[in-house]
Amino acid sequence: MITLPIGFFQGNVVTPPSGMFTIGTGFAGLARAMAFQTGDSKLVIGGNFTSYNGTLRNRIVRLFSGGTVDTSFTIGTGFNSDVYAIAIQSDGKIVVGGNFITFNGISRPRIARLNSDGSLDNTFVVGTGFNAIVYTLAIQSDGKILVGGTFINYNGTAQSGITRLNTDGTFDTTWNTGGTGFYSSQTVRGISIQPSDGKIICVGLMGAYDAISGDSGVRKIARLHPNGNFDTSFPTVPFGFNTGTNIVYQTAFQSTNRLITVGDFSSYKSAGRVGVVRINQTNANNDNTFNVGFGGFGTPISFSNTPTGCLVQPDDKIVVYGLFNSFDGVTVSGVVRLLANGLIDATFNTGGAGFSVGKQVLSGVLLPDGKIVLGGSFTTYNGLPRNNIVRLNSDGSDNTQ
């Protein structure tokens, strides 16, 4: 989600579209990742789909602001397996991560860069690439590329869970000098960059980082310095998220230097926090002024009640999406908006049913006019057919046809 990611779509501006968002039959498959191309209002979407509204598009497509396919985005046979992450560079080139091995028949193990017209950028040299899934991407202010996932190797160099690439795709030897990253577990699901100082927040299911003395056990959130060194001033072990194999998925920043974090958890620093928590960026403490109530997102450690992503609006309200049926005892399905203080926003999608029960929202982006695009694995929104993509008005009502 990160995914810039989402979470992740820093530096990208899109002109608000007019009218409805036309999707027709939508996606034949999951929409896992979204990002905007700077300045042209086009939306790049990746996943495991093979077509969009009847047009063949293997796992990546670009849409105009109104929802129709941009046929000038020429991908050939596309990717041969799932896309999980998309990030847009300042020059309009598109970095893509996932579980694929080829793009348009050319070897690009789990990471590739496309030109703005959809063709493969051959100046981005990845060699043997990553040995396992890339889940998340983020681009630093100098253009270098942060990559997170389940890998332990990039093009022959030991790198576990997170690494940094130069703008030409080569491994950045100035990254975490002498270290190799997380060990014993190395699933990094989300990366976000603090706007104030460039420090890097990683979330997922990770082991200790670089075998630092005294750092043992499983961690689910960590902060690194911009050069990849571990930031000891952000303590989250041993009393961070509850133990177990459940995963923290994504983070987003409020304007108050606080970090909204979502995932499959039931506590943070010994306080009950189900699915969502707000963390103080200064010291990693739980922010007790964030009033999510006792219940949060339903039953603790239940995947059927797991938020997987979040978007922070300019007014600090928080759109949370995922696979859940309720928040703090209120029935909401797949998407909910919280006020800046963590209480549910009753003005969002008033009277609407949301997504059908048991379906999951996997990706999302916030438009400058407040509209919200969501993608994932679903078939309806508020009872209307919406195959794996929908655009909402700022109040949560449907803006799709």
N, C-alpha and C positions, 0 to 999 in steps of 0.2 A: 506496500500500500508503500509507495513510497514511496512506486509505489512509490512517487514520490512520492507514486507515490508522493506515488504518490506522494510523499505525504509529503508534501514532497514536491510540488510543482513551483519551485521558487524561480522567480525571474520571468515567468511566462505571462503574457497579457493577451487577452482575447476580447475583441469587440462583441458586446452582447448581441446575440442574434435576435431577429424579430420573428413574430409568428410562432408556429408550432414546430416541434421537432419530429420529423417524419422518419419512421423506422421501418414501416411495412411489416414484413415477417421477422425482422430483427436478426439476431445471431443464431446460427446452427452450431451451438457450443458455448462455452463459458467465456465471458469477458472479464479477464483477470487484471488488466492494467490499462491506465489511461494517462494521456498527457496532451497538452496543447502545443502546437507549433507557434512560436512567437510571432505576433503581428499579423497572421493571416486567418485567425479565427478557426483553424482546422483542428480537429480532434483525432489523435492517433490512438488506436485501441488495439490491444493484444490479448491473446488467450489461447484456447484450444479449439476455437471455431474453425470451420472450413468454408463458411459463406456468410454473407450479410445481405438480407433482403433479396435472396436468390442469386446474388453475384458471388462467384467463387473468389474467396480470399483466404488463403491459408495462414491463419493465426495472427495476421496483422492487417489492418485496414486504416485508411484515412477518410474521415467524413468532413463534408462541409458543415458550416454552422447550423444549417437546417436539417442535417441528418442524412443527406444523400451521399453516395459514394463518390469520392474524388478519383476519377479514373486516370488522372495524370500521375497518381502515385503508383508506379509500376514495380511490382514485387516479383514478377515471374511466378515460380511455384511456391514462393514464400518459405516459411519455416517448416521443418519436418516434425516438430513437436512443440510443446507448450511454451508460450511467452508469459513470464511472470512480472516483468518490470520494464518500464520505458522511461527514459530521461531525455530531455531536449537540450542540446547545447545552444549557446548564444548565437552560433552561426547557422542554426536551423538543422544541423545534423542530428540524427536520432540514434541514441544508444539503447540497445535492446538486450535484456537478459532473460534466461529461462532454462528449459531442459532440452532444448533443441541441439542438434549436431550440425545441421546444414541450413543455409539460406539460399534459395534458388539453385540448389544442387551443389553449392560450394561450401567446403568445410569451415564452420565457425562454431566450435564447441562451446555452447552455452552463453556466448556473448558476441555481439556483432554491432557494427555501426552502419547505418544507412545514410545515404545522401538525402537531401530534402525532397528529391523526386522519387524516393523509394528504392533506388538502386543500391547495391552493395558498395560501401566505401572501402576500396582496396588499400587505402593509406593507413587504415586501422588494422594493424597486424597482431593477431592473437596467438599464432602458432598452434600449439595443442590445446589452448584455451583452459577452461576449468574442468575438473574431473567430476563435478557434481553440480546440483541445481544452483542457479543464481536467482535469488528471491527479490533483491532490492538494489536500487542504484541511487546515487546522489552525486551531483556535480558541485565541486567546490568553486570558490570565486576565481581561482586561477585556472579553471578548466579541467583540472585533474578529476578523475572519476573514482568514486568510492563504490565498492562492490561488496554485497553481503549475500550469504547463502549457506549451503551445507558442504562446500568444497574444502579440500585440504591442500590443493595444489593448483597453481596457475602457470601454464607453459613451462613446467619443470621446476618451478620455485615453490617451496613449501610455504603455503599461506592458508591459514585455517579460519574459516568463517567470515573474515573480512580482509580486504586488501585495497590498495589504491593503484590505479593505472595512470600512466602519462597520457597526454592527448593523442599519441600515436598508437596506443594500445599496449605498449611495453610496460612491464612491471616497474613501478617507481621505487628505486633503490633507496630513496630517502625516507620511505615509509617505515615506521616502527623498526628502525635500524637494529639488527641483531635479534629481533623477535619474529615469531611466526603466527601470533594471534591466539585465538581461543583453543583450548584443548579439552579432551574427554567428551565434550559435546560442542558442536560448532554450528548450530542452526541460528543464523542471524536473519530475522524476518523483516526488520525495519531499520533504516538508517535515517537520521535527521540531523541537520546542521544548525547549531544555535546561532541565531541572527546576530547576537551581540558580540561574540568572540570566536566563532568558527569551530568551537568544540563539537565533537561528534557523539551523538547519542545512538547506541546500538540496543536493540531489543530482540528477544527470541528465546532460545533455550541454549545457553552457552555454559562452558566450563570456565575455569580460571583463565586469565589472560597472561600469556608469556611466563607462566609458572612463577608469578610474583610471590615472594615470601609472605606466608600468612594468608594468601588468597587461595582458598580451597572450596570445594563443593560447586554446586550449580548456581549460576547467576542468570537472571533473565533481563537485566538492564545493566548497562555499563556506559561510562563516558570516557572518551579518548581525547587527547589533545589534537590539534589540527595535523600534527606530524605522525599521529598513530600511537604515541606513547600513552600508557594507561594514566588516567587522571584519578589519583588517590583522594582528591578532595570531594569526590562524589561517592560516598560509601553506601553500598547496597548489599553487601555480604557481611555477616550471615543473615541479617534480618531484613531482607528485601521482600520479594514476593514469596508466597507459600511454596513449599517444596513439592516436587513431583515433576512429571514430564509435560505438564501443560505449558502452553506457549504464550508469551506476550507478543502482540502482532504489530502495533504501530504507536507512534507518538506524534503530537502536534503542539505548537507553541501558542499560548495566549499572550496578550500584550503585557501582562503583568510579570513576565519572567517566570512563568509557571508552565509545567509540562503536563499536558493531558496524555494519558497512557491507557490503551485499551488492550484487552486480550482475555485469555482463559485463566482467570485467577480469582481467588476468593479473599485474599488479604494482602496487605502491604505494610511492612514494618509492624506486624502484630495487630494491626487495625483491620476490621472487616471492610473489605473493598471488593465487591463482586463485579468484575468486568471492566470497571473504569476507576481511575484514581487520578488525582492531581498532585504533582510532585514539585517541591520547591527546587528550582535549578541551582540555588546556591549551595545547599547541603544535602540534597536528595531526600529530605524529610517529607513525610506525608503532610499534605496541606489539609488540616482539619476544618478549614472554613469552606471547603468544597462539600456541599450538602447533598450527597447522593442517597441519603436514607439508609436504612439497614439492609434492604434487599438488593439494591443495584440491579443487575441483569439476571434475576431469577435464581435458580438453584446453584449453589457453588459447584465449580468444577464440572459443569454439565455442558457438553459441546452444543447442545440444542439451545443454549442461552449464552452464546459467545459473540461479543462484538469483535470485528476484525479490522475495522478502520474508523477514522474520524477526520472531520474537516472543521477547522476553526474559522468562523466568519469574522468580518472586520469588527463587529460589536462584541466579540468574544463568546458568542453563543456557539455551541458545539453540535454538529451533526454527527451522530454515531450510527454506523451501519454494520451489518453482519448477519448472524444466524441466531435470532432471539425472538421470543414471543411477548416479553413483558419487560418493563423497567420499573423497579420500586413498586410493584403491585399493580401498575397500570398496563393494560394490554396494548402493546405496540408490536408490530411485526416487521422485522428487518431493518427499520430505520426509525430514529427518534431524534428530536432536537432537545438539547439541554440549555437552560439559561447559563449565563457566565458563572453562576455560583453552584451549578450542578443540579438544580431542581429541574423537573421536566417542564418543557415549554408547551403548554396546552393549546397554543395558537397554531401549532404545526400539524398540518394534515387533519384538521378538525373533522371528526366524523368519518374519516377514511379508514379502510381496513389495512392499508399498507400492502406488503407483499404476502403472497399465500404462505400459510404455515409450513415450515420445513424447508423453505427455500432460502438461499443465501446470497447476500450482497457482498461482492468481493473487491470492488474498486469504486472510486468516486472522485469527482473534481468539482470545485466550486467556481462558478462564473462570476465576473465582476459585478453583474447586475443582481446577484443573489441567487440565480437559478443554479440547480444542482444536477449533474449528470451522474447516474449510478449504473454500474454494470455487475454482472455476476451470473448466478444460476437460478433464474426465476422465470415464471411464465405469465404472471399477472401483477398489476399494481392497482389497488383500489377496485379490484374486480374486473379490470379491463386487460385484454391480451397485451403483454409487453415482454417479448422474448429476449431476456438477458440484457436489456438496456432500456433506460427510461430517463427522461428529463423532467425535473420538478420545478415548479415555481418556488419562490422564496418562502411561501407559506406551506410548502409540502404538497400542494395540489399538483395534479398531473398536467404536464405541458407537452405531451407526446401524442402523436397520431400514427 
